[in-house]
Amino acid sequence: MPSSKMLKLAAVLEEIEMSRAAFYRMRARGQAPRIYKLPSGELRIRRSDLDAWWAQQEERFAV
């Protein structure tokens, strides 16, 4: 079963070593993992979505 753990955007940015601005540019192009906005306004990304995105990036840039 995929992990439904919700990660803070700051933690995701640290893990993927990307600035917030670069992440939002990727998001605008439809190339970033899905973001969920909580009722409090905070942003989260599911661990399973991030893992799937990582796998997609590895396939995309495989040599």
mmCIF file of the N, C-alpha and C atoms, coordinates in Angstrom:
data_MODEL
# 
_entry.id   MODEL 
# 
loop_
_atom_site.group_PDB 
_atom_site.id 
_atom_site.type_symbol 
_atom_site.label_atom_id 
_atom_site.label_alt_id 
_atom_site.label_comp_id 
_atom_site.label_asym_id 
_atom_site.label_entity_id 
_atom_site.label_seq_id 
_atom_site.pdbx_PDB_ins_code 
_atom_site.Cartn_x 
_atom_site.Cartn_y 
_atom_site.Cartn_z 
_atom_site.occupancy 
_atom_site.B_iso_or_equiv 
_atom_site.pdbx_formal_charge 
_atom_site.auth_seq_id 
_atom_site.auth_comp_id 
_atom_site.auth_asym_id 
_atom_site.auth_atom_id 
_atom_site.pdbx_PDB_model_num 
ATOM 1   N N  . MET A 1 1  ? 0.840  -1.187 0.000   1.00 0.00 ? 1  MET A N  1 
ATOM 2   C CA . MET A 1 1  ? 0.000  0.000  0.000   1.00 0.00 ? 1  MET A CA 1 
ATOM 3   C C  . MET A 1 1  ? 0.881  1.246  0.000   1.00 0.00 ? 1  MET A C  1 
ATOM 4   N N  . PRO A 1 2  ? 0.622  2.214  -0.899  1.00 0.00 ? 2  PRO A N  1 
ATOM 5   C CA . PRO A 1 2  ? 1.442  3.424  -0.944  1.00 0.00 ? 2  PRO A CA 1 
ATOM 6   C C  . PRO A 1 2  ? 1.317  4.226  0.340   1.00 0.00 ? 2  PRO A C  1 
ATOM 7   N N  . SER A 1 3  ? 2.378  4.923  0.657   1.00 0.00 ? 3  SER A N  1 
ATOM 8   C CA . SER A 1 3  ? 2.367  5.754  1.856   1.00 0.00 ? 3  SER A CA 1 
ATOM 9   C C  . SER A 1 3  ? 1.516  6.995  1.629   1.00 0.00 ? 3  SER A C  1 
ATOM 10  N N  . SER A 1 4  ? 0.639  7.279  2.584   1.00 0.00 ? 4  SER A N  1 
ATOM 11  C CA . SER A 1 4  ? -0.189 8.478  2.473   1.00 0.00 ? 4  SER A CA 1 
ATOM 12  C C  . SER A 1 4  ? 0.333  9.587  3.388   1.00 0.00 ? 4  SER A C  1 
ATOM 13  N N  . LYS A 1 5  ? 1.561  9.402  3.899   1.00 0.00 ? 5  LYS A N  1 
ATOM 14  C CA . LYS A 1 5  ? 2.154  10.424 4.760   1.00 0.00 ? 5  LYS A CA 1 
ATOM 15  C C  . LYS A 1 5  ? 2.257  11.731 3.975   1.00 0.00 ? 5  LYS A C  1 
ATOM 16  N N  . MET A 1 6  ? 1.869  12.807 4.626   1.00 0.00 ? 6  MET A N  1 
ATOM 17  C CA . MET A 1 6  ? 1.892  14.124 3.996   1.00 0.00 ? 6  MET A CA 1 
ATOM 18  C C  . MET A 1 6  ? 3.145  14.874 4.452   1.00 0.00 ? 6  MET A C  1 
ATOM 19  N N  . LEU A 1 7  ? 3.920  15.344 3.493   1.00 0.00 ? 7  LEU A N  1 
ATOM 20  C CA . LEU A 1 7  ? 5.172  16.042 3.771   1.00 0.00 ? 7  LEU A CA 1 
ATOM 21  C C  . LEU A 1 7  ? 4.996  17.547 3.582   1.00 0.00 ? 7  LEU A C  1 
ATOM 22  N N  . LYS A 1 8  ? 5.656  18.311 4.419   1.00 0.00 ? 8  LYS A N  1 
ATOM 23  C CA . LYS A 1 8  ? 5.640  19.765 4.255   1.00 0.00 ? 8  LYS A CA 1 
ATOM 24  C C  . LYS A 1 8  ? 6.438  20.119 3.010   1.00 0.00 ? 8  LYS A C  1 
ATOM 25  N N  . LEU A 1 9  ? 6.022  21.173 2.335   1.00 0.00 ? 9  LEU A N  1 
ATOM 26  C CA . LEU A 1 9  ? 6.697  21.605 1.117   1.00 0.00 ? 9  LEU A CA 1 
ATOM 27  C C  . LEU A 1 9  ? 8.179  21.887 1.377   1.00 0.00 ? 9  LEU A C  1 
ATOM 28  N N  . ALA A 1 10 ? 8.498  22.498 2.497   1.00 0.00 ? 10 ALA A N  1 
ATOM 29  C CA . ALA A 1 10 ? 9.900  22.810 2.822   1.00 0.00 ? 10 ALA A CA 1 
ATOM 30  C C  . ALA A 1 10 ? 10.741 21.536 2.896   1.00 0.00 ? 10 ALA A C  1 
ATOM 31  N N  . ALA A 1 11 ? 10.188 20.473 3.469   1.00 0.00 ? 11 ALA A N  1 
ATOM 32  C CA . ALA A 1 11 ? 10.912 19.204 3.565   1.00 0.00 ? 11 ALA A CA 1 
ATOM 33  C C  . ALA A 1 11 ? 11.123 18.598 2.184   1.00 0.00 ? 11 ALA A C  1 
ATOM 34  N N  . VAL A 1 12 ? 10.122 18.715 1.324   1.00 0.00 ? 12 VAL A N  1 
ATOM 35  C CA . VAL A 1 12 ? 10.241 18.190 -0.041  1.00 0.00 ? 12 VAL A CA 1 
ATOM 36  C C  . VAL A 1 12 ? 11.306 18.959 -0.804  1.00 0.00 ? 12 VAL A C  1 
ATOM 37  N N  . LEU A 1 13 ? 11.283 20.281 -0.691  1.00 0.00 ? 13 LEU A N  1 
ATOM 38  C CA . LEU A 1 13 ? 12.274 21.102 -1.387  1.00 0.00 ? 13 LEU A CA 1 
ATOM 39  C C  . LEU A 1 13 ? 13.682 20.769 -0.934  1.00 0.00 ? 13 LEU A C  1 
ATOM 40  N N  . GLU A 1 14 ? 13.842 20.513 0.355   1.00 0.00 ? 14 GLU A N  1 
ATOM 41  C CA . GLU A 1 14 ? 15.155 20.131 0.882   1.00 0.00 ? 14 GLU A CA 1 
ATOM 42  C C  . GLU A 1 14 ? 15.571 18.775 0.316   1.00 0.00 ? 14 GLU A C  1 
ATOM 43  N N  . GLU A 1 15 ? 14.643 17.822 0.273   1.00 0.00 ? 15 GLU A N  1 
ATOM 44  C CA . GLU A 1 15 ? 14.957 16.482 -0.224  1.00 0.00 ? 15 GLU A CA 1 
ATOM 45  C C  . GLU A 1 15 ? 15.346 16.498 -1.697  1.00 0.00 ? 15 GLU A C  1 
ATOM 46  N N  . ILE A 1 16 ? 14.634 17.275 -2.502  1.00 0.00 ? 16 ILE A N  1 
ATOM 47  C CA . ILE A 1 16 ? 14.927 17.289 -3.940  1.00 0.00 ? 16 ILE A CA 1 
ATOM 48  C C  . ILE A 1 16 ? 15.956 18.364 -4.303  1.00 0.00 ? 16 ILE A C  1 
ATOM 49  N N  . GLU A 1 17 ? 16.422 19.095 -3.294  1.00 0.00 ? 17 GLU A N  1 
ATOM 50  C CA . GLU A 1 17 ? 17.451 20.123 -3.466  1.00 0.00 ? 17 GLU A CA 1 
ATOM 51  C C  . GLU A 1 17 ? 17.049 21.126 -4.545  1.00 0.00 ? 17 GLU A C  1 
ATOM 52  N N  . MET A 1 18 ? 15.914 21.755 -4.328  1.00 0.00 ? 18 MET A N  1 
ATOM 53  C CA . MET A 1 18 ? 15.371 22.701 -5.296  1.00 0.00 ? 18 MET A CA 1 
ATOM 54  C C  . MET A 1 18 ? 14.818 23.911 -4.559  1.00 0.00 ? 18 MET A C  1 
ATOM 55  N N  . SER A 1 19 ? 14.947 25.075 -5.182  1.00 0.00 ? 19 SER A N  1 
ATOM 56  C CA . SER A 1 19 ? 14.385 26.279 -4.584  1.00 0.00 ? 19 SER A CA 1 
ATOM 57  C C  . SER A 1 19 ? 12.873 26.273 -4.776  1.00 0.00 ? 19 SER A C  1 
ATOM 58  N N  . ARG A 1 20 ? 12.207 27.048 -3.953  1.00 0.00 ? 20 ARG A N  1 
ATOM 59  C CA . ARG A 1 20 ? 10.746 27.167 -4.054  1.00 0.00 ? 20 ARG A CA 1 
ATOM 60  C C  . ARG A 1 20 ? 10.363 27.729 -5.431  1.00 0.00 ? 20 ARG A C  1 
ATOM 61  N N  . ALA A 1 21 ? 11.116 28.724 -5.911  1.00 0.00 ? 21 ALA A N  1 
ATOM 62  C CA . ALA A 1 21 ? 10.815 29.333 -7.210  1.00 0.00 ? 21 ALA A CA 1 
ATOM 63  C C  . ALA A 1 21 ? 10.944 28.308 -8.342  1.00 0.00 ? 21 ALA A C  1 
ATOM 64  N N  . ALA A 1 22 ? 12.004 27.517 -8.317  1.00 0.00 ? 22 ALA A N  1 
ATOM 65  C CA . ALA A 1 22 ? 12.196 26.492 -9.361  1.00 0.00 ? 22 ALA A CA 1 
ATOM 66  C C  . ALA A 1 22 ? 11.090 25.446 -9.292  1.00 0.00 ? 22 ALA A C  1 
ATOM 67  N N  . PHE A 1 23 ? 10.686 25.081 -8.076  1.00 0.00 ? 23 PHE A N  1 
ATOM 68  C CA . PHE A 1 23 ? 9.614  24.103 -7.910  1.00 0.00 ? 23 PHE A CA 1 
ATOM 69  C C  . PHE A 1 23 ? 8.312  24.633 -8.508  1.00 0.00 ? 23 PHE A C  1 
ATOM 70  N N  . TYR A 1 24 ? 8.008  25.893 -8.240  1.00 0.00 ? 24 TYR A N  1 
ATOM 71  C CA . TYR A 1 24 ? 6.770  26.469 -8.770  1.00 0.00 ? 24 TYR A CA 1 
ATOM 72  C C  . TYR A 1 24 ? 6.819  26.616 -10.292 1.00 0.00 ? 24 TYR A C  1 
ATOM 73  N N  . ARG A 1 25 ? 8.009  26.850 -10.857 1.00 0.00 ? 25 ARG A N  1 
ATOM 74  C CA . ARG A 1 25 ? 8.124  26.870 -12.318 1.00 0.00 ? 25 ARG A CA 1 
ATOM 75  C C  . ARG A 1 25 ? 7.813  25.489 -12.888 1.00 0.00 ? 25 ARG A C  1 
ATOM 76  N N  . MET A 1 26 ? 8.349  24.451 -12.243 1.00 0.00 ? 26 MET A N  1 
ATOM 77  C CA . MET A 1 26 ? 8.059  23.077 -12.682 1.00 0.00 ? 26 MET A CA 1 
ATOM 78  C C  . MET A 1 26 ? 6.574  22.779 -12.533 1.00 0.00 ? 26 MET A C  1 
ATOM 79  N N  . ARG A 1 27 ? 5.999  23.232 -11.453 1.00 0.00 ? 27 ARG A N  1 
ATOM 80  C CA . ARG A 1 27 ? 4.573  23.005 -11.207 1.00 0.00 ? 27 ARG A CA 1 
ATOM 81  C C  . ARG A 1 27 ? 3.723  23.672 -12.288 1.00 0.00 ? 27 ARG A C  1 
ATOM 82  N N  . ALA A 1 28 ? 4.108  24.881 -12.703 1.00 0.00 ? 28 ALA A N  1 
ATOM 83  C CA . ALA A 1 28 ? 3.380  25.597 -13.748 1.00 0.00 ? 28 ALA A CA 1 
ATOM 84  C C  . ALA A 1 28 ? 3.432  24.843 -15.077 1.00 0.00 ? 28 ALA A C  1 
ATOM 85  N N  . ARG A 1 29 ? 4.516  24.090 -15.295 1.00 0.00 ? 29 ARG A N  1 
ATOM 86  C CA . ARG A 1 29 ? 4.654  23.289 -16.520 1.00 0.00 ? 29 ARG A CA 1 
ATOM 87  C C  . ARG A 1 29 ? 4.039  21.900 -16.365 1.00 0.00 ? 29 ARG A C  1 
ATOM 88  N N  . GLY A 1 30 ? 3.465  21.615 -15.193 1.00 0.00 ? 30 GLY A N  1 
ATOM 89  C CA . GLY A 1 30 ? 2.855  20.303 -14.962 1.00 0.00 ? 30 GLY A CA 1 
ATOM 90  C C  . GLY A 1 30 ? 3.870  19.210 -14.728 1.00 0.00 ? 30 GLY A C  1 
ATOM 91  N N  . GLN A 1 31 ? 5.058  19.565 -14.231 1.00 0.00 ? 31 GLN A N  1 
ATOM 92  C CA . GLN A 1 31 ? 6.142  18.602 -14.059 1.00 0.00 ? 31 GLN A CA 1 
ATOM 93  C C  . GLN A 1 31 ? 6.516  18.365 -12.601 1.00 0.00 ? 31 GLN A C  1 
ATOM 94  N N  . ALA A 1 32 ? 5.677  18.764 -11.681 1.00 0.00 ? 32 ALA A N  1 
ATOM 95  C CA . ALA A 1 32 ? 5.971  18.608 -10.253 1.00 0.00 ? 32 ALA A CA 1 
ATOM 96  C C  . ALA A 1 32 ? 4.943  17.677 -9.621  1.00 0.00 ? 32 ALA A C  1 
ATOM 97  N N  . PRO A 1 33 ? 5.303  17.079 -8.479  1.00 0.00 ? 33 PRO A N  1 
ATOM 98  C CA . PRO A 1 33 ? 4.318  16.251 -7.783  1.00 0.00 ? 33 PRO A CA 1 
ATOM 99  C C  . PRO A 1 33 ? 3.125  17.089 -7.326  1.00 0.00 ? 33 PRO A C  1 
ATOM 100 N N  . ARG A 1 34 ? 1.993  16.447 -7.184  1.00 0.00 ? 34 ARG A N  1 
ATOM 101 C CA . ARG A 1 34 ? 0.764  17.136 -6.797  1.00 0.00 ? 34 ARG A CA 1 
ATOM 102 C C  . ARG A 1 34 ? 0.887  17.737 -5.400  1.00 0.00 ? 34 ARG A C  1 
ATOM 103 N N  . ILE A 1 35 ? 0.369  18.950 -5.260  1.00 0.00 ? 35 ILE A N  1 
ATOM 104 C CA . ILE A 1 35 ? 0.352  19.650 -3.974  1.00 0.00 ? 35 ILE A CA 1 
ATOM 105 C C  . ILE A 1 35 ? -1.072 19.644 -3.443  1.00 0.00 ? 35 ILE A C  1 
ATOM 106 N N  . TYR A 1 36 ? -1.204 19.390 -2.148  1.00 0.00 ? 36 TYR A N  1 
ATOM 107 C CA . TYR A 1 36 ? -2.499 19.435 -1.469  1.00 0.00 ? 36 TYR A CA 1 
ATOM 108 C C  . TYR A 1 36 ? -2.485 20.626 -0.539  1.00 0.00 ? 36 TYR A C  1 
ATOM 109 N N  . LYS A 1 37 ? -3.531 21.433 -0.589  1.00 0.00 ? 37 LYS A N  1 
ATOM 110 C CA . LYS A 1 37 ? -3.652 22.581 0.306   1.00 0.00 ? 37 LYS A CA 1 
ATOM 111 C C  . LYS A 1 37 ? -4.590 22.202 1.439   1.00 0.00 ? 37 LYS A C  1 
ATOM 112 N N  . LEU A 1 38 ? -4.085 22.262 2.651   1.00 0.00 ? 38 LEU A N  1 
ATOM 113 C CA . LEU A 1 38 ? -4.880 21.940 3.833   1.00 0.00 ? 38 LEU A CA 1 
ATOM 114 C C  . LEU A 1 38 ? -5.824 23.087 4.160   1.00 0.00 ? 38 LEU A C  1 
ATOM 115 N N  . PRO A 1 39 ? -6.866 22.824 4.922   1.00 0.00 ? 39 PRO A N  1 
ATOM 116 C CA . PRO A 1 39 ? -7.792 23.896 5.308   1.00 0.00 ? 39 PRO A CA 1 
ATOM 117 C C  . PRO A 1 39 ? -7.080 25.069 5.996   1.00 0.00 ? 39 PRO A C  1 
ATOM 118 N N  . SER A 1 40 ? -5.960 24.795 6.637   1.00 0.00 ? 40 SER A N  1 
ATOM 119 C CA . SER A 1 40 ? -5.200 25.852 7.307   1.00 0.00 ? 40 SER A CA 1 
ATOM 120 C C  . SER A 1 40 ? -4.414 26.710 6.317   1.00 0.00 ? 40 SER A C  1 
ATOM 121 N N  . GLY A 1 41 ? -4.375 26.274 5.045   1.00 0.00 ? 41 GLY A N  1 
ATOM 122 C CA . GLY A 1 41 ? -3.623 26.998 4.027   1.00 0.00 ? 41 GLY A CA 1 
ATOM 123 C C  . GLY A 1 41 ? -2.233 26.437 3.799   1.00 0.00 ? 41 GLY A C  1 
ATOM 124 N N  . GLU A 1 42 ? -1.806 25.525 4.676   1.00 0.00 ? 42 GLU A N  1 
ATOM 125 C CA . GLU A 1 42 ? -0.490 24.918 4.528   1.00 0.00 ? 42 GLU A CA 1 
ATOM 126 C C  . GLU A 1 42 ? -0.488 23.965 3.343   1.00 0.00 ? 42 GLU A C  1 
ATOM 127 N N  . LEU A 1 43 ? 0.685  23.831 2.709   1.00 0.00 ? 43 LEU A N  1 
ATOM 128 C CA . LEU A 1 43 ? 0.831  22.963 1.550   1.00 0.00 ? 43 LEU A CA 1 
ATOM 129 C C  . LEU A 1 43 ? 1.524  21.666 1.938   1.00 0.00 ? 43 LEU A C  1 
ATOM 130 N N  . ARG A 1 44 ? 1.051  20.570 1.367   1.00 0.00 ? 44 ARG A N  1 
ATOM 131 C CA . ARG A 1 44 ? 1.615  19.252 1.632   1.00 0.00 ? 44 ARG A CA 1 
ATOM 132 C C  . ARG A 1 44 ? 1.719  18.461 0.335   1.00 0.00 ? 44 ARG A C  1 
ATOM 133 N N  . ILE A 1 45 ? 2.649  17.516 0.325   1.00 0.00 ? 45 ILE A N  1 
ATOM 134 C CA . ILE A 1 45 ? 2.809  16.581 -0.789  1.00 0.00 ? 45 ILE A CA 1 
ATOM 135 C C  . ILE A 1 45 ? 2.835  15.183 -0.206  1.00 0.00 ? 45 ILE A C  1 
ATOM 136 N N  . ARG A 1 46 ? 2.054  14.282 -0.796  1.00 0.00 ? 46 ARG A N  1 
ATOM 137 C CA . ARG A 1 46 ? 2.040  12.898 -0.314  1.00 0.00 ? 46 ARG A CA 1 
ATOM 138 C C  . ARG A 1 46 ? 3.370  12.226 -0.624  1.00 0.00 ? 46 ARG A C  1 
ATOM 139 N N  . ARG A 1 47 ? 3.854  11.436 0.327   1.00 0.00 ? 47 ARG A N  1 
ATOM 140 C CA . ARG A 1 47 ? 5.095  10.683 0.135   1.00 0.00 ? 47 ARG A CA 1 
ATOM 141 C C  . ARG A 1 47 ? 5.007  9.823  -1.126  1.00 0.00 ? 47 ARG A C  1 
ATOM 142 N N  . SER A 1 48 ? 3.868  9.177  -1.336  1.00 0.00 ? 48 SER A N  1 
ATOM 143 C CA . SER A 1 48 ? 3.705  8.302  -2.500  1.00 0.00 ? 48 SER A CA 1 
ATOM 144 C C  . SER A 1 48 ? 3.775  9.095  -3.797  1.00 0.00 ? 48 SER A C  1 
ATOM 145 N N  . ASP A 1 49 ? 3.232  10.302 -3.817  1.00 0.00 ? 49 ASP A N  1 
ATOM 146 C CA . ASP A 1 49 ? 3.308  11.153 -5.011  1.00 0.00 ? 49 ASP A CA 1 
ATOM 147 C C  . ASP A 1 49 ? 4.752  11.578 -5.276  1.00 0.00 ? 49 ASP A C  1 
ATOM 148 N N  . LEU A 1 50 ? 5.480  11.904 -4.210  1.00 0.00 ? 50 LEU A N  1 
ATOM 149 C CA . LEU A 1 50 ? 6.877  12.303 -4.366  1.00 0.00 ? 50 LEU A CA 1 
ATOM 150 C C  . LEU A 1 50 ? 7.714  11.129 -4.873  1.00 0.00 ? 50 LEU A C  1 
ATOM 151 N N  . ASP A 1 51 ? 7.487  9.944  -4.311  1.00 0.00 ? 51 ASP A N  1 
ATOM 152 C CA . ASP A 1 51 ? 8.235  8.759  -4.755  1.00 0.00 ? 51 ASP A CA 1 
ATOM 153 C C  . ASP A 1 51 ? 7.956  8.447  -6.217  1.00 0.00 ? 51 ASP A C  1 
ATOM 154 N N  . ALA A 1 52 ? 6.700  8.578  -6.638  1.00 0.00 ? 52 ALA A N  1 
ATOM 155 C CA . ALA A 1 52 ? 6.336  8.337  -8.036  1.00 0.00 ? 52 ALA A CA 1 
ATOM 156 C C  . ALA A 1 52 ? 7.004  9.381  -8.935  1.00 0.00 ? 52 ALA A C  1 
ATOM 157 N N  . TRP A 1 53 ? 7.050  10.621 -8.483  1.00 0.00 ? 53 TRP A N  1 
ATOM 158 C CA . TRP A 1 53 ? 7.697  11.685 -9.244  1.00 0.00 ? 53 TRP A CA 1 
ATOM 159 C C  . TRP A 1 53 ? 9.187  11.403 -9.402  1.00 0.00 ? 53 TRP A C  1 
ATOM 160 N N  . TRP A 1 54 ? 9.839  10.960 -8.300  1.00 0.00 ? 54 TRP A N  1 
ATOM 161 C CA . TRP A 1 54 ? 11.264 10.614 -8.364  1.00 0.00 ? 54 TRP A CA 1 
ATOM 162 C C  . TRP A 1 54 ? 11.488 9.526  -9.412  1.00 0.00 ? 54 TRP A C  1 
ATOM 163 N N  . ALA A 1 55 ? 10.654 8.492  -9.399  1.00 0.00 ? 55 ALA A N  1 
ATOM 164 C CA . ALA A 1 55 ? 10.792 7.386  -10.361 1.00 0.00 ? 55 ALA A CA 1 
ATOM 165 C C  . ALA A 1 55 ? 10.639 7.903  -11.789 1.00 0.00 ? 55 ALA A C  1 
ATOM 166 N N  . GLN A 1 56 ? 9.702  8.797  -11.997 1.00 0.00 ? 56 GLN A N  1 
ATOM 167 C CA . GLN A 1 56 ? 9.473  9.383  -13.318 1.00 0.00 ? 56 GLN A CA 1 
ATOM 168 C C  . GLN A 1 56 ? 10.705 10.179 -13.767 1.00 0.00 ? 56 GLN A C  1 
ATOM 169 N N  . GLN A 1 57 ? 11.305 10.936 -12.843 1.00 0.00 ? 57 GLN A N  1 
ATOM 170 C CA . GLN A 1 57 ? 12.495 11.711 -13.185 1.00 0.00 ? 57 GLN A CA 1 
ATOM 171 C C  . GLN A 1 57 ? 13.656 10.795 -13.551 1.00 0.00 ? 57 GLN A C  1 
ATOM 172 N N  . GLU A 1 58 ? 13.797 9.694  -12.823 1.00 0.00 ? 58 GLU A N  1 
ATOM 173 C CA . GLU A 1 58 ? 14.888 8.751  -13.116 1.00 0.00 ? 58 GLU A CA 1 
ATOM 174 C C  . GLU A 1 58 ? 14.711 8.163  -14.514 1.00 0.00 ? 58 GLU A C  1 
ATOM 175 N N  . GLU A 1 59 ? 13.491 7.806  -14.882 1.00 0.00 ? 59 GLU A N  1 
ATOM 176 C CA . GLU A 1 59 ? 13.227 7.256  -16.214 1.00 0.00 ? 59 GLU A CA 1 
ATOM 177 C C  . GLU A 1 59 ? 13.469 8.317  -17.271 1.00 0.00 ? 59 GLU A C  1 
ATOM 178 N N  . ARG A 1 60 ? 13.037 9.518  -17.003 1.00 0.00 ? 60 ARG A N  1 
ATOM 179 C CA . ARG A 1 60 ? 13.135 10.612 -17.971 1.00 0.00 ? 60 ARG A CA 1 
ATOM 180 C C  . ARG A 1 60 ? 14.573 10.967 -18.303 1.00 0.00 ? 60 ARG A C  1 
ATOM 181 N N  . PHE A 1 61 ? 15.439 10.898 -17.294 1.00 0.00 ? 61 PHE A N  1 
ATOM 182 C CA . PHE A 1 61 ? 16.832 11.336 -17.484 1.00 0.00 ? 61 PHE A CA 1 
ATOM 183 C C  . PHE A 1 61 ? 17.821 10.173 -17.490 1.00 0.00 ? 61 PHE A C  1 
ATOM 184 N N  . ALA A 1 62 ? 17.319 8.940  -17.622 1.00 0.00 ? 62 ALA A N  1 
ATOM 185 C CA . ALA A 1 62 ? 18.209 7.790  -17.678 1.00 0.00 ? 62 ALA A CA 1 
ATOM 186 C C  . ALA A 1 62 ? 19.065 7.867  -18.933 1.00 0.00 ? 62 ALA A C  1 
ATOM 187 N N  . VAL A 1 63 ? 20.308 7.529  -18.781 1.00 0.00 ? 63 VAL A N  1 
ATOM 188 C CA . VAL A 1 63 ? 21.234 7.592  -19.916 1.00 0.00 ? 63 VAL A CA 1 
ATOM 189 C C  . VAL A 1 63 ? 21.270 6.280  -20.647 1.00 0.00 ? 63 VAL A C  1 
# 
